Amino acid sequence: MTIHEHLAAFDGWLTSRIEDAYAAHKDLAFRDLAPVREDERATWEYALLNPGQRAPAGEGWSVYRLQGVWPEFLDNKPAI
C-alpha cells in the first residue's frame, strides 16, 4: 500500500467515524493499530465517548470533541 493509498483509506475511514459519532451525539476517540504481518494493512481502532469523557486506557488515542463544539462554531462563523 502506498502512502497515498493509506491516506485515502484513512480519510474515508475517519470521515465515516466522525459521521457516526456526530449522529450518535458522541465524541470520537481513535488510534492506529500496527499491522501484525508485513503484508497486512494498517487499521484503526475507535471508541464513541460520552461528551467530555476521557480517552480509553492505553497510548496513542486522539480525541475529537464533536459535541458542544459545532453549534457554537457555526453560530460564530464570519459572514462571507
The 8 nearest C-alpha neighbors of each residue, nearest first, counted from 0:
[[1, 4, 5, 2, 40, 3, 38, 39],
 [0, 2, 4, 3, 5, 6, 7, 40],
 [1, 3, 5, 4, 6, 0, 7, 8],
 [4, 2, 6, 1, 5, 7, 0, 8],
 [3, 5, 7, 1, 2, 6, 0, 8],
 [4, 6, 2, 8, 3, 7, 9, 1],
 [7, 5, 9, 3, 8, 4, 10, 2],
 [6, 8, 10, 4, 9, 5, 3, 11],
 [9, 7, 5, 11, 6, 10, 4, 12],
 [8, 10, 12, 6, 7, 11, 13, 5],
 [11, 9, 7, 13, 8, 12, 6, 14],
 [12, 10, 14, 8, 9, 13, 15, 7],
 [11, 13, 9, 15, 10, 14, 8, 16],
 [14, 12, 16, 10, 15, 11, 9, 17],
 [13, 15, 17, 11, 16, 12, 10, 18],
 [14, 16, 18, 12, 13, 17, 19, 11],
 [15, 17, 19, 13, 18, 14, 20, 12],
 [18, 16, 20, 14, 19, 15, 21, 13],
 [17, 19, 15, 21, 16, 20, 22, 14],
 [20, 18, 16, 22, 17, 21, 15, 23],
 [21, 19, 25, 17, 23, 22, 18, 27],
 [20, 22, 24, 18, 23, 19, 25, 17],
 [23, 21, 19, 20, 24, 18, 25, 17],
 [22, 24, 20, 21, 25, 19, 47, 18],
 [25, 23, 21, 22, 20, 66, 26, 50],
 [26, 24, 20, 49, 48, 23, 50, 47],
 [25, 27, 48, 64, 65, 50, 47, 63],
 [28, 26, 47, 63, 62, 20, 48, 46],
 [29, 27, 62, 46, 61, 45, 60, 54],
 [30, 28, 45, 60, 61, 44, 46, 62],
 [29, 31, 60, 44, 43, 59, 61, 45],
 [32, 30, 43, 42, 33, 44, 29, 41],
 [33, 31, 43, 42, 41, 34, 30, 44],
 [32, 34, 41, 35, 31, 42, 43, 40],
 [35, 33, 41, 36, 39, 40, 32, 37],
 [34, 36, 33, 39, 37, 41, 38, 32],
 [37, 35, 39, 38, 34, 40, 33, 41],
 [36, 38, 39, 34, 35, 40, 41, 33],
 [37, 39, 36, 40, 34, 35, 0, 41],
 [40, 38, 36, 37, 34, 41, 35, 42],
 [41, 39, 34, 42, 38, 0, 37, 36],
 [42, 40, 34, 33, 32, 39, 43, 31],
 [43, 41, 32, 31, 40, 44, 33, 34],
 [42, 44, 31, 32, 30, 45, 29, 41],
 [43, 45, 30, 29, 31, 32, 42, 46],
 [46, 44, 29, 28, 30, 43, 47, 27],
 [45, 47, 28, 27, 48, 29, 44, 55],
 [46, 48, 27, 26, 25, 20, 28, 45],
 [49, 47, 26, 25, 52, 27, 50, 46],
 [48, 50, 25, 52, 26, 51, 47, 24],
 [51, 49, 26, 52, 25, 66, 48, 64],
 [50, 52, 49, 53, 64, 26, 48, 66],
 [53, 51, 49, 50, 48, 54, 26, 55],
 [54, 52, 55, 51, 48, 62, 56, 49],
 [53, 55, 28, 56, 60, 52, 62, 48],
 [56, 54, 57, 53, 60, 46, 28, 58],
 [57, 55, 54, 58, 60, 53, 59, 28],
 [58, 56, 55, 59, 60, 54, 30, 61],
 [59, 57, 60, 56, 30, 55, 61, 54],
 [58, 60, 30, 61, 57, 31, 29, 32],
 [61, 59, 30, 29, 58, 28, 62, 54],
 [60, 62, 29, 28, 30, 59, 63, 54],
 [63, 61, 28, 27, 64, 60, 29, 54],
 [62, 64, 27, 65, 26, 28, 61, 17],
 [65, 63, 26, 66, 62, 27, 68, 50],
 [66, 64, 26, 68, 63, 21, 67, 69],
 [67, 65, 68, 64, 50, 26, 24, 25],
 [66, 68, 69, 65, 70, 71, 64, 50],
 [69, 67, 66, 65, 71, 70, 72, 64],
 [68, 70, 72, 71, 73, 67, 65, 66],
 [71, 69, 73, 72, 68, 74, 67, 66],
 [72, 70, 74, 73, 69, 68, 75, 67],
 [73, 71, 69, 75, 70, 74, 76, 68],
 [72, 74, 76, 70, 75, 71, 69, 68],
 [73, 75, 71, 72, 76, 70, 69, 77],
 [76, 74, 72, 73, 71, 77, 70, 78],
 [75, 77, 73, 74, 72, 78, 71, 79],
 [78, 76, 75, 79, 74, 73, 72, 71],
 [77, 79, 76, 75, 74, 73, 72, 71],
 [78, 77, 76, 75, 73, 74, 72, 71]]
